[in-house]
Amino acid sequence: MNAYLTASNPSNLPPEQLAEVEQNAFRSGVKACSPTLIGIAAWGLVVGVAMIKTHFTIMQALGMTLFVFAGSAQLAALPLIAVGAPVWVIFVTGLVVNLRFVIFSVILAPHFAHLSFRQRAFWGYMTGDVSMVYFMQRYPTEQAEAGKFAYLKGLLIPNWAAWQIGSIAGIFLGSQIPEEWGVGFAGSLAILCILLPMVMNRSTLIGVIVAGAIALLTIHWPYKLGMLLAVLIGMAAAMIWEEWHEKSSADKKQNQGTNKGNS
């Protein structure tokens, strides 16, 4: 057995070459996510401002952004905190809003099963929606590849840093930003600018349209349950379309081959 063969080095590369592969993969991750960082920071700014407008202290807001690091859950929880809702209601609301991360965990688990629990927990905390999309675009299968973990780090670290910079700026500037500036709307536009370039094929577009329609139809559901339903149905629609399209293409090729044979 090759002395270099490990779960993180499935290609049996010597240490020097493996280090170079991982450095290049990390840089590729940073490069891939760099166009989204301004939008991520803008969204973080929105959440930072929202925390201050909810009358959080500076330390409370900093603690939430550093330890929770989940914009949708934070925005869902803030109105409940403002009206003095029971802790269990706030907790359940945040849990439901973040249930999509259970889906992310199921998808990522086979890729990084070789890591320790502590590592998986830490990098799971760092994982965001946009980073997840970029990772799955590059590594759609579970096949072990050198540099895969480094690429994920290259996505996650800048994403986390951009969010924290934006959020902390919002925390310290929140009381000085007037409502008429429409910071929340600007943040939503920034997120749209991030997401639109990711619609790379028809199946993704169908998933986005279906998820968007479900989200609008269920916008008044309690605890943002409609968002979870939209994610699940949107993913299912994209997968069904992809499977149908592949089967249709295969049948078409088979028919073309049969016709050529008959001629």
N, C-alpha and C positions, 0 to 999 in steps of 0.2 A: 504493500500500500504506500502511496506517495506520502512523504512526511508532511507535505503542506496541505493535504486534503482536510478541510474543516467545513462546517456549515456556512461560514462566512467567506470561504475560499473554495468554492466547488470546482473551479477551473484549475486547481493544483498550481497556482502561480507562486513563484518564489516571493519572499517578503518584499523585496524592492519593487518588483513589478506590481504586486498587489497594492502596495501603498500608492503607486502612481495611478492605478486604475481607480482607486477610491478617491483620490484627490480630484481626478477628472470628473468622476461621477458627482462629487459634491459640488464642483463648479457648475456642472450641467444643471443640477437642481436649483442652484442660486439663479442661474441665467433664466431658467424656465419660469420661475416665480417672480422675477424682478418686475415685469410689466404690471403685476397686480398689487405691488406694495403700496403705491400711493392710494389706491382705492381701499385697501385694508386699513391703512392709517386713518383715512377719512371716516371709515365706519367705526374705528376705535374712538375717534374724536367724538362722534355722535354719542356713543355709549358713555364716554367720560363726562360729557356735558349733561347727559340724562341723569347720571348718578348725583351730580351736584345739584341739579334742579329738583331732585327728590329729597334734598336736604341731608345728604350723606356728609359726614365730616371728611376731611382730606384723607385721614388714615383709613376710614371705613371704605372709601372709594378705591384707594390704592390696594387695600387687602382684597377687595372683590375682583378687581381687574387682574391682579397677579395670581390669585388662587383659583378663581372660577374660570376665567379666560373662555367665555362662551357668550358672545354678543347677543344672540337670539334669546337665550335663557335669561340673561341679565335684563334685557328690555322687557321680557315677560314678567319677571319677578318685581321689577321696580314699582309699577303701579300698585301691586299687592302690598309691598312694604310700605308704600306711602299711605295706604288706607288702614294699616295695622292689621292685615289679614293674619290668621294663625300660621305659625311656622310650618306646620305640616302641609298647608295649602301651598305655600311658597315653594317648599321642597318638591312636592309632587308636580307642580307646574314646571319647574326647572327640569325635573326628570323627564317629563313627557316631551317637552320641547327638544331635549337632547337625545331622545331615543334613536335618532338617526345614527348616532355614534355607536350604538350597538351593532347596526348594520355595517358601519365602517370597520369595527373590530372583527366581525366575522370575516369580512373580506381580507383584512390585513393579517389575521392570525396565521394562515398557512405560510405566508411569506417570511414571518419572523418568529416562528415557533422555537427556534434555537436560542433566542435571547432569554435572559433571566427575567423573572417576574418583575423585578425592580425596573429593569430597562424597558420592558413592555409597558409598564404602568406610566413611566415618565414620558416616553415618546407618544403614548396614547393621549396623555394630557396635552402634548404639544400639537397634536394633529388637528387640522382644520378642514373645512369643506373644500376650499380651493386646492389645498395641498393634496388632498385625497384624489381629486379629479386628475391632477397632473401625474401623480404616481401611477394611477391605473392606466392612463394613456401610454405611459412608457413601459409598464410591466403588467400587461393584461393577464398573463398566466402566472402560475405559482412556481415555475421553474427556477431553481436556484441559480443566481448569477452574481459574480463578483461585482461589488460596487453598488448593489441594490440598496443596502442600508445607508450607505454614504449619500446616495441620491436623495433618499427620503430626508436625511438630515439637512441637505442643502435646500430642500423645500421648506422644512418646518422652522428652522432657526430664523431666517429672514422674515418669514410670515409672523412668527411670534414677536420678534423685535418691532416690526412695523406696527402691529396692533398695540403693543404696550406703549410705544412712543406716542401714537395718536391718542390713545386712551388717557395717558398721563397728562398730555397737553390739554385735553378736554377737561380733566379734573381741575387743573390749576387755572384754566382760562374760562371754565364754564360759567362762573358768576358774572363774567364781563361780556359774554356773547349774547346779544339781544335775540329774542324769539323771532323777530321779523326777518332775520338772516336766513331762516329756513335751513338750518344745518342738517336736520333729520332728512329732509328731501334730498339735499346734496349728497348725503351719505348713501341713500338708496340709489341714486344715479351712479355713484361710484361703483357700487356693487354690480349694477347692471353692466357697466363698462368692463368689469372683470369677467363676468359670466358669458357674455355674448361671444367672445372669441373662442370659447370652449365648445360651442355648438358646431362640431366638426363634421357631422354626417347626419343623414336623415333620421336614423334611429334616435340619436340624441335630441334632435329637434322635436320629434314626436313626443319623447319623454318630457321635454320642457313644456311643450304646449299642454299636454294632458295634466302635468303637475300644476301648471299655472291655473288651468281651468278649475281643477279640484280645489286649489287654495282659495280661489275667489268664491266658489260656491259654499265653502265651509268657513269663510272668514269670521263668522260670528259664533263659531263653536267655542265652548269654554276651554281654557288652558291651552289654546293653540293646538288642539288635537287635529284640526284640519291640516296643519302643516305636515304632521307625521303621515296622515293618510295620503296627502298629495305626493310626498316622497315615495311611499310604497307603490302607489298606483302608477306614478310616473316611471319608476324603474321597471315595473312589470310591463308597461306599455312599450318601453324601449326594447326590452328583452324579447317580447313577443314579436315585435316588428323585425328585429334583427334575425330571429330564428326563421320567421316566414320568408324574409328576403333571401337568406342563405339557401333555404330549401327551394325557393322559386328559381334562383340562379342556377343551382345544381340541376334541377329538372330541365331548365332551358338548355344548358350545355349538353345534357344527355340526349335531348331531342335533336339538337343540332348534329351531334355525333351520329345518331341513328339515321338522320336524313342524308348525311354525307355517305354513310355506308350503303344506303339503298340506291343512291345515285351512282 
